Amino acid sequence: MFQTADMFKAFAPFRGNAVVIPGRGGRHWINLSDKPDRDVPLGDPAMGGHASFSFGLAMARPDEKIILFDSEGDILMNMGALTTIAEKEPKNFYHFVLDNGVYATTGGQPVPNAENVQYDVIARGCGYKSTYSFDNLEDFTNNIEEILSKPGPVFVTMKVAPEVENTPITQRVRWQKKTRDQTITDLQRELGPRKP
Amino acid sequence: MADQEGGFSPQTIIDHLKGNNVTHVVWLPDSETNFLYTLLTQEPSLELVTISREGQAFSTAAGLSVGGAKPVILIQNTGLMESGDSMRGWAMGMNIPVVMMVGYRGWTRHGVDTDTAATYTEHFIHAFNIKYFLVESDADADRIQVAFDLAEKTKQPVAVLIGDEFHGFVQR
Protein backbone atom coordinates (compact mmCIF):
# COMPACT_ATOMS: atom_id res chain seq x y z
CA MET A 1 0.00 0.00 0.00
CA PHE A 2 1.28 3.50 -0.79
CA GLN A 3 0.26 7.11 -0.53
CA THR A 4 -1.67 8.81 -3.33
CA ALA A 5 0.50 11.93 -2.99
CA ASP A 6 3.66 9.86 -3.48
CA MET A 7 2.15 8.13 -6.48
CA PHE A 8 1.44 11.45 -8.16
CA LYS A 9 5.00 12.62 -7.44
CA ALA A 10 6.33 9.50 -9.14
CA PHE A 11 3.98 9.96 -12.08
CA ALA A 12 4.60 13.69 -12.63
CA PRO A 13 7.94 13.45 -14.52
CA PHE A 14 6.31 11.15 -17.09
CA ARG A 15 3.15 13.14 -17.70
CA GLY A 16 4.53 14.76 -20.84
CA ASN A 17 1.82 16.70 -22.63
CA ALA A 18 -0.99 14.38 -21.63
CA VAL A 19 -4.44 15.50 -20.54
CA VAL A 20 -4.86 14.40 -16.91
CA ILE A 21 -8.18 13.73 -15.21
CA PRO A 22 -7.03 13.43 -11.58
CA GLY A 23 -10.30 12.12 -10.15
CA ARG A 24 -10.68 11.81 -6.40
CA GLY A 25 -6.97 12.19 -5.76
CA GLY A 26 -6.92 15.53 -7.51
CA ARG A 27 -6.00 17.57 -4.47
CA HIS A 28 -2.56 15.96 -4.56
CA TRP A 29 -2.13 16.58 -8.27
CA ILE A 30 -3.09 20.18 -8.83
CA ASN A 31 -0.09 21.52 -6.91
CA LEU A 32 2.31 19.25 -8.79
CA SER A 33 1.02 19.83 -12.29
CA ASP A 34 2.99 22.05 -14.63
CA LYS A 35 0.18 22.13 -17.22
CA PRO A 36 -2.96 23.17 -15.34
CA ASP A 37 -4.85 23.91 -18.53
CA ARG A 38 -4.42 20.25 -19.48
CA ASP A 39 -5.79 19.08 -16.15
CA VAL A 40 -9.45 18.22 -15.78
CA PRO A 41 -10.20 18.18 -12.04
CA LEU A 42 -13.96 17.82 -12.25
CA GLY A 43 -14.56 16.86 -8.64
CA ASP A 44 -17.44 14.45 -8.65
CA PRO A 45 -20.17 15.31 -11.19
CA ALA A 46 -21.85 11.94 -10.51
CA MET A 47 -20.12 8.92 -9.02
CA GLY A 48 -19.15 6.17 -11.41
CA GLY A 49 -18.79 8.28 -14.53
CA HIS A 50 -15.14 9.29 -14.71
CA ALA A 51 -14.15 6.27 -16.81
CA SER A 52 -16.82 6.90 -19.41
CA PHE A 53 -16.12 10.64 -19.47
CA SER A 54 -12.40 10.12 -20.00
CA PHE A 55 -13.06 7.42 -22.58
CA GLY A 56 -15.35 9.81 -24.45
CA LEU A 57 -12.66 12.47 -24.38
CA ALA A 58 -10.12 9.96 -25.67
CA MET A 59 -12.46 8.99 -28.51
CA ALA A 60 -13.00 12.62 -29.46
CA ARG A 61 -9.27 13.38 -29.32
CA PRO A 62 -7.35 10.37 -30.61
CA ASP A 63 -4.29 12.55 -31.11
CA GLU A 64 -4.04 13.37 -27.38
CA LYS A 65 -2.87 11.09 -24.58
CA ILE A 66 -5.67 10.92 -21.98
CA ILE A 67 -4.76 9.78 -18.45
CA LEU A 68 -7.44 9.11 -15.84
CA PHE A 69 -6.95 8.49 -12.13
CA ASP A 70 -10.16 6.66 -11.27
CA SER A 71 -11.21 4.99 -8.01
CA GLU A 72 -12.37 1.48 -7.22
CA GLY A 73 -15.67 2.78 -5.86
CA ASP A 74 -16.35 4.45 -9.20
CA ILE A 75 -15.37 1.30 -11.08
CA LEU A 76 -17.73 -0.81 -8.99
CA MET A 77 -20.58 1.57 -9.67
CA ASN A 78 -20.27 1.31 -13.45
CA MET A 79 -18.21 -1.77 -14.13
CA GLY A 80 -19.85 -2.30 -17.51
CA ALA A 81 -18.05 0.77 -18.82
CA LEU A 82 -14.88 -1.31 -18.96
CA THR A 83 -16.39 -3.48 -21.70
CA THR A 84 -17.17 -0.47 -23.87
CA ILE A 85 -13.67 0.95 -23.40
CA ALA A 86 -12.07 -2.39 -24.24
CA GLU A 87 -14.26 -2.81 -27.30
CA LYS A 88 -13.42 0.58 -28.77
CA GLU A 89 -9.79 0.19 -27.75
CA PRO A 90 -8.68 3.83 -27.65
CA LYS A 91 -4.92 3.72 -28.12
CA ASN A 92 -4.51 7.00 -26.28
CA PHE A 93 -6.31 6.07 -23.03
CA TYR A 94 -4.52 5.24 -19.76
CA HIS A 95 -6.80 4.14 -16.94
CA PHE A 96 -5.26 4.25 -13.46
CA VAL A 97 -7.35 3.20 -10.47
CA LEU A 98 -6.74 4.25 -6.86
CA ASP A 99 -7.93 1.30 -4.76
CA ASN A 100 -8.13 2.30 -1.11
CA GLY A 101 -10.77 -0.29 -0.28
CA VAL A 102 -13.23 2.20 1.16
CA TYR A 103 -15.70 4.93 0.38
CA ALA A 104 -13.30 7.54 1.72
CA THR A 105 -15.48 10.59 1.12
CA THR A 106 -18.38 9.21 3.15
CA GLY A 107 -16.43 8.21 6.24
CA GLY A 108 -14.40 5.19 5.17
CA GLN A 109 -16.91 2.40 4.94
CA PRO A 110 -15.47 -0.60 3.02
CA VAL A 111 -16.52 -1.17 -0.58
CA PRO A 112 -18.10 -4.59 -1.22
CA ASN A 113 -15.61 -7.40 -0.78
CA ALA A 114 -12.86 -4.83 -0.46
CA GLU A 115 -10.07 -7.22 0.47
CA ASN A 116 -10.62 -9.67 -2.35
CA VAL A 117 -11.51 -7.83 -5.55
CA GLN A 118 -8.81 -7.89 -8.25
CA TYR A 119 -9.60 -4.97 -10.51
CA ASP A 120 -6.82 -5.73 -12.97
CA VAL A 121 -8.27 -9.20 -13.45
CA ILE A 122 -11.70 -7.72 -14.05
CA ALA A 123 -10.29 -5.26 -16.58
CA ARG A 124 -8.45 -8.03 -18.39
CA GLY A 125 -11.63 -10.09 -18.41
CA CYS A 126 -13.48 -7.16 -19.94
CA GLY A 127 -10.93 -7.03 -22.75
CA TYR A 128 -8.17 -4.61 -21.72
CA LYS A 129 -5.04 -6.08 -23.27
CA SER A 130 -2.57 -4.39 -20.90
CA THR A 131 -3.19 -4.49 -17.17
CA TYR A 132 -1.01 -3.89 -14.12
CA SER A 133 -1.43 -4.13 -10.38
CA PHE A 134 0.82 -2.49 -7.79
CA ASP A 135 0.82 -2.55 -4.02
CA ASN A 136 4.03 -0.61 -3.45
CA LEU A 137 5.49 2.63 -4.71
CA GLU A 138 8.81 1.16 -5.84
CA ASP A 139 7.24 -1.19 -8.36
CA PHE A 140 4.90 1.52 -9.58
CA THR A 141 7.77 3.95 -10.04
CA ASN A 142 9.86 1.38 -11.88
CA ASN A 143 7.07 0.62 -14.33
CA ILE A 144 5.39 3.96 -14.99
CA GLU A 145 7.53 4.82 -18.01
CA GLU A 146 6.80 1.46 -19.63
CA ILE A 147 3.09 1.75 -18.90
CA LEU A 148 2.83 5.12 -20.60
CA SER A 149 4.77 3.91 -23.63
CA LYS A 150 2.32 1.10 -24.35
CA PRO A 151 -0.66 1.54 -26.65
CA GLY A 152 -3.91 2.01 -24.76
CA PRO A 153 -6.16 1.18 -23.31
CA VAL A 154 -3.94 0.31 -20.36
CA PHE A 155 -5.42 -0.44 -16.93
CA VAL A 156 -3.39 0.05 -13.75
CA THR A 157 -4.74 -0.62 -10.28
CA MET A 158 -2.86 0.59 -7.22
CA LYS A 159 -3.40 -0.20 -3.55
CA VAL A 160 -3.31 3.18 -1.84
CA ALA A 161 -3.89 4.31 1.73
CA PRO A 162 -7.38 5.64 2.48
CA GLU A 163 -7.70 9.35 3.15
CA VAL A 164 -10.99 9.34 4.95
CA GLU A 165 -13.10 12.45 4.98
CA ASN A 166 -16.02 12.69 7.35
CA THR A 167 -16.92 16.36 7.30
CA PRO A 168 -20.41 17.23 6.08
CA ILE A 169 -20.26 18.04 2.38
CA THR A 170 -21.35 21.63 2.88
CA GLN A 171 -18.40 22.23 5.24
CA ARG A 172 -15.66 20.76 3.05
CA VAL A 173 -12.98 22.98 1.63
CA ARG A 174 -12.97 22.99 -2.15
CA TRP A 175 -9.51 22.05 -3.43
CA GLN A 176 -10.06 22.89 -7.08
CA LYS A 177 -8.52 26.21 -8.11
CA LYS A 178 -10.95 26.79 -10.97
CA THR A 179 -14.64 26.34 -11.56
CA ARG A 180 -15.73 23.37 -13.63
CA ASP A 181 -16.76 25.67 -16.48
CA GLN A 182 -13.38 27.39 -16.45
CA THR A 183 -11.61 24.03 -16.41
CA ILE A 184 -13.46 22.94 -19.53
CA THR A 185 -12.97 26.28 -21.26
CA ASP A 186 -9.23 26.22 -20.57
CA LEU A 187 -8.92 22.63 -21.78
CA GLN A 188 -10.79 23.33 -24.99
CA ARG A 189 -8.65 26.40 -25.70
CA GLU A 190 -5.54 24.35 -25.02
CA LEU A 191 -6.63 21.49 -27.30
CA GLY A 192 -7.88 23.71 -30.12
CA PRO A 193 -10.44 22.65 -32.71
CA ARG A 194 -11.09 18.95 -33.15
CA LYS A 195 -9.95 17.45 -36.42
CA PRO A 196 -12.90 16.02 -38.39
CA MET B 1 -50.60 15.59 -34.01
CA ALA B 2 -49.31 13.89 -37.11
CA ASP B 3 -50.99 11.14 -39.02
CA GLN B 4 -50.08 7.88 -37.33
CA GLU B 5 -50.67 5.93 -40.49
CA GLY B 6 -47.57 7.52 -42.00
CA GLY B 7 -45.29 5.74 -39.57
CA PHE B 8 -41.78 6.66 -38.60
CA SER B 9 -38.77 5.75 -40.67
CA PRO B 10 -35.40 5.15 -39.03
CA GLN B 11 -33.86 6.86 -42.06
CA THR B 12 -35.57 10.04 -40.89
CA ILE B 13 -33.57 9.90 -37.67
CA ILE B 14 -30.34 9.20 -39.48
CA ASP B 15 -30.96 12.10 -41.86
CA HIS B 16 -31.31 14.41 -38.88
CA LEU B 17 -28.20 13.05 -37.22
CA LYS B 18 -26.17 13.63 -40.37
CA GLY B 19 -27.78 17.01 -40.98
CA ASN B 20 -26.67 18.11 -37.52
CA ASN B 21 -23.10 16.86 -37.95
CA VAL B 22 -23.45 14.21 -35.27
CA THR B 23 -20.25 12.21 -34.89
CA HIS B 24 -21.10 9.53 -32.31
CA VAL B 25 -24.26 7.66 -31.32
CA VAL B 26 -24.02 6.53 -27.71
CA TRP B 27 -26.51 3.76 -27.57
CA LEU B 28 -27.97 0.88 -25.69
CA PRO B 29 -30.01 -1.25 -28.07
CA ASP B 30 -33.65 -1.97 -27.53
CA SER B 31 -35.77 -4.27 -29.58
CA GLU B 32 -38.07 -1.59 -30.98
CA THR B 33 -35.24 0.29 -32.67
CA ASN B 34 -33.41 -2.62 -34.24
CA PHE B 35 -34.10 -1.33 -37.75
CA LEU B 36 -32.34 1.85 -36.76
CA TYR B 37 -29.38 -0.12 -35.44
CA THR B 38 -29.03 -1.91 -38.76
CA LEU B 39 -28.97 1.38 -40.63
CA LEU B 40 -26.57 2.98 -38.18
CA THR B 41 -24.05 0.22 -38.64
CA GLN B 42 -24.09 0.99 -42.37
CA GLU B 43 -23.56 4.72 -41.97
CA PRO B 44 -19.84 5.51 -42.06
CA SER B 45 -20.17 9.07 -40.81
CA LEU B 46 -21.64 7.96 -37.48
CA GLU B 47 -19.63 6.01 -34.92
CA LEU B 48 -21.65 3.75 -32.66
CA VAL B 49 -20.61 3.53 -29.03
CA THR B 50 -22.45 0.70 -27.35
CA ILE B 51 -22.87 0.97 -23.59
CA SER B 52 -24.15 -1.56 -21.07
CA ARG B 53 -26.14 0.71 -18.73
CA GLU B 54 -27.82 3.93 -19.71
CA GLY B 55 -26.15 6.09 -17.07
CA GLN B 56 -22.88 5.58 -18.92
CA ALA B 57 -24.38 7.41 -21.88
CA PHE B 58 -24.30 10.79 -20.17
CA SER B 59 -20.70 10.66 -18.96
CA THR B 60 -19.55 9.25 -22.31
CA ALA B 61 -21.42 11.97 -24.17
CA ALA B 62 -19.91 14.59 -21.85
CA GLY B 63 -16.40 13.44 -22.67
CA LEU B 64 -17.10 13.38 -26.38
CA SER B 65 -18.67 16.82 -26.28
CA VAL B 66 -15.90 18.40 -24.20
CA GLY B 67 -13.46 16.96 -26.74
CA GLY B 68 -15.26 18.70 -29.60
CA ALA B 69 -17.26 15.78 -30.99
CA LYS B 70 -21.03 15.87 -31.30
CA PRO B 71 -22.74 12.88 -29.68
CA VAL B 72 -26.37 11.90 -29.45
CA ILE B 73 -27.76 9.48 -26.91
CA LEU B 74 -30.16 6.76 -28.00
CA ILE B 75 -31.77 4.86 -25.13
CA GLN B 76 -35.12 3.60 -23.89
CA ASN B 77 -37.29 5.38 -21.33
CA THR B 78 -36.62 2.62 -18.79
CA GLY B 79 -32.91 3.35 -19.02
CA LEU B 80 -33.47 7.08 -18.86
CA MET B 81 -35.17 6.66 -15.52
CA GLU B 82 -32.26 4.58 -14.27
CA SER B 83 -29.87 7.34 -15.33
CA GLY B 84 -31.11 10.25 -13.25
CA ASP B 85 -27.96 11.10 -11.33
CA SER B 86 -25.69 10.70 -14.35
CA MET B 87 -27.92 12.97 -16.39
CA ARG B 88 -27.92 15.54 -13.58
CA GLY B 89 -24.20 15.52 -12.99
CA TRP B 90 -22.61 14.76 -16.33
CA ALA B 91 -25.02 16.36 -18.80
CA MET B 92 -26.94 19.10 -16.98
CA GLY B 93 -24.17 20.02 -14.55
CA MET B 94 -21.53 20.05 -17.28
CA ASN B 95 -23.71 22.08 -19.68
CA ILE B 96 -23.59 19.43 -22.39
CA PRO B 97 -25.75 20.27 -25.44
CA VAL B 98 -26.81 16.72 -26.21
CA VAL B 99 -29.99 15.40 -27.78
CA MET B 100 -31.21 12.16 -26.27
CA MET B 101 -33.55 10.11 -28.38
CA VAL B 102 -35.63 8.04 -26.03
CA GLY B 103 -37.72 5.06 -27.04
CA TYR B 104 -41.08 5.65 -25.35
CA ARG B 105 -41.85 2.09 -24.28
CA GLY B 106 -45.48 1.58 -23.42
CA TRP B 107 -46.73 4.85 -24.88
CA THR B 108 -50.16 4.85 -26.52
CA ARG B 109 -52.10 7.63 -28.20
CA HIS B 110 -55.26 6.93 -26.25
CA GLY B 111 -53.46 7.47 -22.97
CA VAL B 112 -54.31 4.20 -21.26
CA ASP B 113 -50.97 2.83 -20.12
CA THR B 114 -50.50 -0.84 -19.53
CA ASP B 115 -46.77 -0.38 -18.95
CA THR B 116 -45.52 1.67 -16.01
CA ALA B 117 -42.46 2.58 -18.05
CA ALA B 118 -44.77 4.92 -19.94
CA THR B 119 -46.68 6.01 -16.85
CA TYR B 120 -43.66 7.63 -15.25
CA THR B 121 -41.60 8.77 -18.24
CA GLU B 122 -42.86 12.31 -18.62
CA HIS B 123 -43.14 12.81 -14.86
CA PHE B 124 -39.48 11.86 -14.63
CA ILE B 125 -38.45 14.28 -17.36
CA HIS B 126 -40.48 17.07 -15.78
CA ALA B 127 -38.74 16.45 -12.45
CA PHE B 128 -35.43 17.36 -14.09
CA ASN B 129 -36.95 20.28 -16.00
CA ILE B 130 -35.67 18.78 -19.25
CA LYS B 131 -37.28 20.04 -22.45
CA TYR B 132 -38.70 17.30 -24.63
CA PHE B 133 -40.54 16.67 -27.86
CA LEU B 134 -42.75 13.75 -28.83
CA VAL B 135 -42.20 12.31 -32.30
CA GLU B 136 -44.63 9.71 -33.59
CA SER B 137 -44.13 9.73 -37.33
CA ASP B 138 -42.10 11.26 -40.14
CA ALA B 139 -44.56 14.14 -40.17
CA ASP B 140 -43.31 15.13 -36.70
CA ALA B 141 -39.67 14.91 -37.67
CA ASP B 142 -39.10 18.65 -37.71
CA ARG B 143 -39.28 18.44 -33.92
CA ILE B 144 -35.99 16.59 -33.98
CA GLN B 145 -34.38 19.67 -35.48
CA VAL B 146 -36.04 21.85 -32.86
CA ALA B 147 -34.48 19.62 -30.20
CA PHE B 148 -31.00 19.97 -31.71
CA ASP B 149 -31.39 23.74 -31.94
CA LEU B 150 -32.64 24.01 -28.36
CA ALA B 151 -29.84 21.84 -26.97
CA GLU B 152 -27.28 24.04 -28.69
CA LYS B 153 -28.95 27.24 -27.56
CA THR B 154 -29.37 26.23 -23.92
CA LYS B 155 -26.23 24.05 -23.57
CA GLN B 156 -28.41 21.44 -21.94
CA PRO B 157 -29.69 17.97 -22.77
CA VAL B 158 -32.98 17.88 -24.68
CA ALA B 159 -35.10 14.76 -25.15
CA VAL B 160 -36.91 13.45 -28.20
CA LEU B 161 -39.45 10.86 -27.15
CA ILE B 162 -39.94 8.34 -29.91
CA GLY B 163 -43.57 7.43 -29.46
CA ASP B 164 -43.58 5.03 -32.30
CA GLU B 165 -42.94 1.82 -30.49
CA PHE B 166 -46.66 1.10 -30.35
CA HIS B 167 -46.65 0.07 -33.99
CA GLY B 168 -42.96 -0.10 -34.82
CA PHE B 169 -40.76 1.65 -37.31
CA VAL B 170 -41.55 1.56 -40.99
CA GLN B 171 -38.91 1.02 -43.66
CA ARG B 172 -38.49 3.43 -46.53
Interface residues (C-beta under 8 A of the other chain):
Chain A: V40 L42 D44 P45 A46 M47 G48 G49 H50 A51 S52 F53 S54 F55 G56 L57 A58 M59 A60 R61 N78 G80 A81 T83 T84 E87 K88 R180 D181 I184 L187 Q188 L191 P193 R194
Chain B: T23 H24 E47 V49 T50 I51 S52 R53 G55 Q56 F58 S59 T60 A61 A62 G63 L64 S65 V66 G67 G68 A69 P71 D85 S86 R88 G89 W90 G93 M94 N95
